[in-house]
Every structure is written in structure tokens, then in C-alpha cells.
Amino acid sequence: MRVRAAALVLLLAPSLALANGRAPLTNGVHFQPGDSHSLFVASTFGLLVSHDDGCTFDWVCEDAIGYAGTFDPKYAITTDGSIYATTFKGLHVSRDGGCSFQVVTSELADGDPAKFSNVWVDALDIGPTGEVWAGTAENGVINNFLSSKDGGHTFTPTGLASAEIWWKSVKVAPSDDQRIYVTGYQVAGTLADGGQMAPTTHLLRSDDDGAHWNPSALAGVVFGTTPIVLVSAVDPTNKDIVFVTSLGGGTHSGDRLYRSTDGGATLDEVLVAADTIRDVVIRDADHVMVATLADGTYASSDGGKTFAKQDGTPQLACLGQRGDGKLFGCGANWDPDFKAVALSADGATWSKVFRFVELNGPLACPEGTPEHDSCAVAWPSLQTQFGATGSRCGLAPDGPPADSPAVVPPKKPGGCCDAGAGAPASVLFGLGIGALVLRRRRHRASRHDG
């Protein structure tokens, strides 16, 4: 039913979606360690890059990154500005700010256990010393976690090779680069008596940079129909405090959040959400925030032991805290937020950083690079759809602005963030929320449902 409803919305409003059939919205925010001015914002139409605190955003299109369709890469940024992106065909990296992306390990011979350039990479994190961790999740191959200590030039497989497990998430403790948490989903397996085991999920911890792994029993964790857990956050100063999300284990197919103070050995339930948990941000020893799109934002003042609904926040499809303590979130581009990227110093009061009408254009790159040759050609269409006029930094007030006549924003609160005219706000709401939730669920368990 949900699939048919989403398809119907798209049929009713084809002119409102981008070429990949989805409404344009922001859905991830990432930061460059040591840089208090750069922002990397994921969207349904590519990556948006700013190096001036969001005053100017340039566009890196999907073709330049190396993916297409209704897929959202996971991104990670290194201290030197290298951009990593997960795709269905390996881990891609740009070392020139987004102008070109290469597929890591593609130069290795087929059969080399360190080669993972032709499989789906679904887990990615960068540790405090720059070590890159990536996990694969492909059907019919040996999946593994691999790590690189030389800036992504070479990777070493860990001891987690498996023909039955798809690796779903990885987090390196910010306070100890030897402490690694990973999760995986096992669709099937053979029991000692020769029978087949039911689908299951795994949470493992390493205390020695992946040399050895300790599994968690996941006792008491409530799972969704497809049992998948993700490591959502590790405390910046205490490597033993970790938050784990159970996908679909909450109410109305929402998620459940668990907290551990012993490195994942035991887990306490701290939040039952009615929607997808988008991000968990540990602000300090006392304050933790959880962002969901349809169920609102939750805040904790006791270190994440309990949470309460927080009023007045945007419709956060993402949430992140930069090294300088500032919070950035992905809000609705039109009603009700008028903030595609929002900023807060305290998590309670939010101001606009960026809206799509302010998009500067494609990232300026040399001729011959994918960004120059592919994205520049595609830009006029996107510019027209958004009515983009470039940066309004210091000029545009917060709140509902007067957009270009080419852009007609939704007129009913709750619309997500579409860019054209010709459909009622209720259609926009269905397109933005329904399609997002459906697609998000599908990709988090994609190809792993049996």
C-alpha cells in the first residue's frame, strides 16, 4: 500500500521532482575536522559544499560523485578535505574538493581480498587519527570491514570476512582510535544440525583496532521485522558509552534507541520513536539530541538516559554538531521551516543558513573533470527549477522570503521541500514525507530482506 501511494504521488506531480523522481531536500550534514567554516550537506540531488559558514553553497552533482537514482551515499570528510562517499560500486573519494572522484582499490587485481571497488559499501567512518573504515554489504560475495591508515590509498581487510553477513555501520570512538564498533545483518546461516537459522543482527566491539572482536548478546533489544541495528553515536570522551538504534523496532515502524555504558555488552532502552531516527548527537556529558523527521526532535539533559520531545525545532532530516559546538540541521526548504540548512547554538532556537534559491551553482572545477563536464551541463535545469539566484548571505531575512516567480512554495504547513508549481500542498507533503520514509526504509535494509 505504501509503495502504491508513493507512486501515485509521483504520478500526480511529475514536474515537481528532480530527474531521479524524488523531491529535492537536504538529508545529511558533515564537517571537516579542524575547519570551523566548511559544511558538506547531502541532498537528494547531490552534495552541497560551503567553505564560508554556509554563505555560499556550490553543487556537486550525482554523476560527478559516481552514483545515480534514488540512492543516498554516506559521506565522511578528512582533515585534508578529502571527501569519501559510499556507493553500490565501491567507496569513492575526492582529493580535489569534489571536482573528481576515484574508486578506491580499483587498481587491484580481481580476487585480491583488499579489493572492494565493485561492491556495495554501506558502512563508513573516519577515526580521530584519520583511519578510514569501510564495510561492504553485497549479495553473493565475501563481505568484510577494511581499514586504511594512509589516507585511503591502501586498505587492509579485518577478521570479519563473511559470506552471510552484510556490514551495516561502523563508528570509531573519538577518544580512542583502537575502539571500533560495527554492526551487521545476517540474512541466513547454517546451524550445527544442518538447519537454517533465522535472519539475525550483530553488534561487535574491538579494543585493538580490529585485531579481535567481542560480540554483544543484544539482550532485551526489540527488533523490527528485519532485524538490523546501527551504531548511531559514541561519546566523545568516554569510549564505553555508545548509542545503538534498532531499525523498525519502535511504534508505527519507527526506531528504538538504546544506550550502553559498558561498550555494548548491555543495552538499556532510552527512546521509542514513531519515525526513523535520523541522527543522534552527543553534545556534551549531559546533553544528547535525537532527530526524526515526522516524530520531531528529542532532547536529553541526563546524558541520554531519558528523552523528552523538544518544541520549536525544524523538521530535522539530519542533525550534526561541528567542532566549534554549533548545531546544523536539515529543515524543510519551504513550509513550515523555510530552512534547507538551519543553525542553532543551543538546540532550541534555530536560524536559516541556506535555502535552495540561494544555490550558487556547480562547483568551479577545471575542464576535463567530471564536475565541470557533467554538472555544468545539468545546472541550467536545476537553476530554473529552484529559481536560484545565488547567495543572499547577509541580505535575506529569516522566515518566508519572496522567492523567484519561477518557484511556488507549498502553502500548507508540513510540505517537505519541492521546487515547482502545479500541485497542492497535500501532494507535496505526501511526496516529501511518504517517499522519503519509504525510500529510507528500503535502502537501510535493501537487498537484505530474504
N, C-alpha and C positions, 0 to 999 in steps of 0.2 A: 504493500500500500504506500509506504513512504517513497519507494522508488518511482511509482506511477505519479504521485503528487508532485515530486520534484521535476519529473519530466514534463508534466503538464504546465508547470510554472514557466519552464524554459520555452515551451512552445507558445505560450501566451505572450511572452516578452522577449523574442529573439533579438531585437535591436538593442536591448539593454545589457546584454552580456558581451564579454570580450570574445576573441576568436576561439578560446578554449571552452566556451559555453558557460562560464561562471561569472557571477557578479564580481566587480573589482572591489577588493578590500584588503586591508593590511592584516597580517596574521602571525607576525613574529618580529622580535626586536633583538638585536645582537650588538655587542660592543667590542672595541679593540682595546685589549688590556694596556693600561698606561696612557691612553688617549682619552681625554675628558671632553673632546669635541666631536668625535666621529659617531655616527649612527648607521647601522645597517638594518633596514626594515624589509622583512619578507612580505610579499603580497601575492595575490592570485594572478598577477601578470608580470612577475619577475622580482628583481631585487632593487630596492631604492637605497641610494648611498648619499650620505651627507658628511662633510668634514668641517662644518661650521655650525655645529649645535642644532642642525635642522633648519637653518635659514635657507639653504639651497639643497634640494634633493635631485640627484640625477638618476636616470633609469638604466638598469642593466636588464635586457630582455631575456626571455627564456632560451631562445636559440643560442645566445652567447654563452649561457651557463651550461647548456647541454642537456636540456630536457624539454618536454612539451606536454600538452594536455592537462588534465585535472590532477596534477601531482604537485606536492609542495616539498621541496628539498628541506633538509635540516642543515643549518649553516653554523659555522664556527669561525671565529676570526683570531689570528695570532697577533703577537705584539708587533711584528713587522708589517702587518696589514694584509697578509695572505688570507684569502677567502676560501674556505672549504665548503663544499656543497655535496650532500648525498644525492644519488640518482639511482635509477633502476639499472644503470650500466656503469657502476663503479663510483668511486669517490673522485670528485672533480676539484681542482684547486686553481686559483688565480693568484699569480705573484706580481701582477701589474695593476692591481686595483680594480679589476673587473673587466679589463679590455679583452682578455683571452683566458680560457680555462683549459687545463690539461687533465687527462685521466691518469691518476697515479698508478704505478706498476704496469702500465700498458706495454712497456718495453720488454717485460719479462716473457720468457718462453711459456707456452701453454703447458700446464702441468706443474709449474713451479708453485709450491704451496704459499709463497708470498704474493702471488698474482691474484688480484681481485678486481681487475679492471672491466670485467664483463658480467658482473653480478650485482644484484640489488644490495646496496649499502643502506642500512636502516638505523644504525646506531653511530653516534659521533660525539666526541668531546675532546677538549684540549686541556691538559693538566696545567698546574701552576708554573711548571718549568718548561712548557711548550711541547710536551709529548703529545702526539696525536693518536687517539684511539678510534678505531672504526670496527663495526661489526656487520657481518653480512647476513642476509635473510632470503636466500634464493632456494627455489624448489630444485630437487634433483642433483644437488652438489654438496660438497663438504663445506659447511659454514664454519666460521671462526671469527674470533677477535684478533685484530692485528694492531700493532703499535709502531710508531716511528719516533725516533729521537733525533732525527736530523732534518727537521722541517718538512717532513712528508716526502722526502726523496727516496727513502727505502723503508720498507715495513717488515716487521718480524711477526710471524704467527705466534699465538699463545697456545696454551694447552687445552683450549676449549673447542677443538675441531669436532664437528658433529654432523652426521648425515640426517639427523632427525630434529635438530633444534634450529629455529630461526632466531638470531640475536636481535633484540628489540631496543635496548637502551644501555647507555654507559655513562657513568659520572665518576670523575676523579676528584678526590677530596681536595678542596682548595688549600688546606693546611698541611697536607701530606701527599706528595705525588706517588707514594708507594701504595696508598689505599685506593683501590678501584672497586666500584660496584657495577655489576652488569645484570641484565635480565634477558631471558629468552623464552620463547614459546615452542613447545614440543607438540606437534600435531598428532604423533603416534609413536609407538615404540613396542618392542618385543619383551614380554615378561619372561621370567626364568622358566615357566612351564610351557613357553611357546605361544601363549596367548598375546593379544594385543592390548596395550594399555590405552586408557582414555587420554584425550588431549590434556596437557598439563603445562604449568608455567614454572620458571626457575628464577631465583634470586641468589646470586653468588657474590662473595666478597673476597678480595685479595689484599693481603697485608704486605706483599713483597713484589709489587709491580707486575703482577700477573704470573709469577712463577708457581704459585699454589693458590687454590681456590677453596673457600669454605661455603657450602650451600646453606641457605636458610630453609627452615621447615615451613615457613609461611603459615604457621599455626594460627587459626582463627580468622584468616583473611577470607572475605566474601568475594567470590569471583563473578564475573559476568558470564553470559552464555559461552563466549570464547574466553578462556582463562588466560588473561595477559596482565602482567604487572609491569610498570615502568618506574625507574628511579627518577624522581622528579627534582630533588634538591638534596645537597649535602651541606651541613652547617659550615660556614666559612672558617670557624675557629675550632670546632670540635668534630673530628672525623667520624665519631661514633654516632652522631645524630644525623639521621637520614630520613627523608620522606619518600614514601612509595605509594603510587597510585594504582588501584585496581580498576581496569577499564570495564565499564558497563556494570560494575558491582553496586552502584548506587540506585536511587529511586528514578523511575522513568528512564532506565538505561543510562543514567548519569554515572559518575565515577565515585569511588570511595578513596579517601586519603588515610594513610597510616603513617605513624611516627615511631621510629626506633631510636633508643639511646644506647644500644649495645651493638652497633654495627650491623643491624639487620637480623640478629639472632632471634629477637622477639619484636613483634609489631603491635602497636596499640592504635585502634581506630580513633581518628580525631575529627573526621568530617565525612558526611554522606551528602553528596551533591545530586541535584536533579539534572545536571548537564555535564558535558565534557569539562574536565579540569584542564585548562589551557596551560597555566604556569603556576609554579609555587616559588615564591621569592622570600628568602630568609633575610630580612633587613638587618637585624642585629640579634643579640641573645634573647630578646623579649618579643620582637615584632616579626610576624610572618604574615604574608598575604597570599591568597589563592584567587586566581582569576578564572571565571567561567563566563561564557558569552550570554546565555539565556538565563542563568541562575544567579547572576550578579557576582559581586566580589565579597570575599570573606576575609576577615582580619582577626589576628590573634595577638594578645598582649602578654601571653604567658609562655612564650617560646614554642607555640604550636600545639599545646596540649588541648586547647579548646578554641573554637572559632565562632564568630558572630557575623551576620550579614552586615555589610557596610553600605550605607546610603550615599548617594551623590556621586558615585563613580561612573565613568563612561561604560559603554558596552564593551568590556575588555576581551578582545580576541587574542591578546597577548599581554604579557607584563614582564618587565625586566628592570633590574637596578644596575645603573652604571657605577663604575668605581668611585665616583665622587658622591655617591649616595642618592642621586636623582633617580626618580622612577619614570619610566616611559611605558606607555601602553598603546594598544591598537584599539581605537574607538571607531564609531560609525562616522563615515565621511560626511553624511547629511544628517537627517533626523535620527536620533534625538541629540547627538553629540556635536556634530559639525567639527569633528576632530579625527582625522585619519591616524594621526600620531598625537598623543597627549602627554603632558608633562606634569609631574607632581613632586613636591618636596616632602610631603608628609603622608601621602596616600589618601588624603581626604579631599583636598582641593586640587582641581585639575585645570590646566590651561592648554590652549591649542598650540601645537608646534607646526603642524603641516596638514594641508588638505590637497586633494588631487588637482584642483585647479591651479595650484602653485608649483606643480611639477616643472622642473627646469628644462628637461629634455633628455635625450640619450647621453650617457657618459661620453665625454670627449676622449676619443682614442685614435691612434694612428690608423691610416688607411691600411687595409690588409688584415686587421684584427677582426674577429667575429663581431665584437661590439660595434665597430664602425660600419662594417659591411652589412650586417643583418639588422641591427636595431635602428640605425638611422633611416633605413627604408621603411620600417614599420612605424616610426614615430609620428608622421603626419596623421595617420588614422587615430592613434591613441590621443594625440593632442586635440583633435576635433571632438572626440568622444568626451573628454574631460573639460573641454573649453579652456585648456591650460594656457595660462598667460605668463608663467614663470614665478619666481619668488616674490612674495609680498612681505618679506621679512621687515618688521618694524612699521608696516603700513596697515596690514589687515587687522581689524579688531577681532576679539573672540566673539563667539555667538554666530547666529545665522547671517552670513555675508551675502552680498549681492553678487551672484555668480554670472558668468558669461551667459548671454541669452541662449547659447547652444546647449546649456545644461539645465535641466529641470529637475531639482531635487525632489525626493518624496515629500508628501505633505502630511503624512500621518506618522506620529512618533512610533519608533520601533523598526522603521525601514532600515535596511542594512547599509548599503553604500553602493548604489548603482549610478550609472553615468549618463543615461539617456532619457528621452521623453516617451510618452505614449502608453504608459501602464500605470494603473492605480497604485497607491502606496501599499495596499494589502498584497499586491503581487510582488512588489519589491521586498516586502517583509518575508514573504514565503520563499522567494528566490535567495535572499541573503542568508536567512537563518536556516531554513529547511535544507537547502542544498549544501550549506557549509557543514551542518551537523551530520548529514548523510555521508558526504564525501569524507569527512574527518574520520568517521567510524570505519568506513570501508578501507581507507588506507592504513589505519592503525592495525587492522587485522587482515589486510589484503593478502590474498592467495594462501591464507593460513586457516581457512575455515573448514578444512576437511577434504 
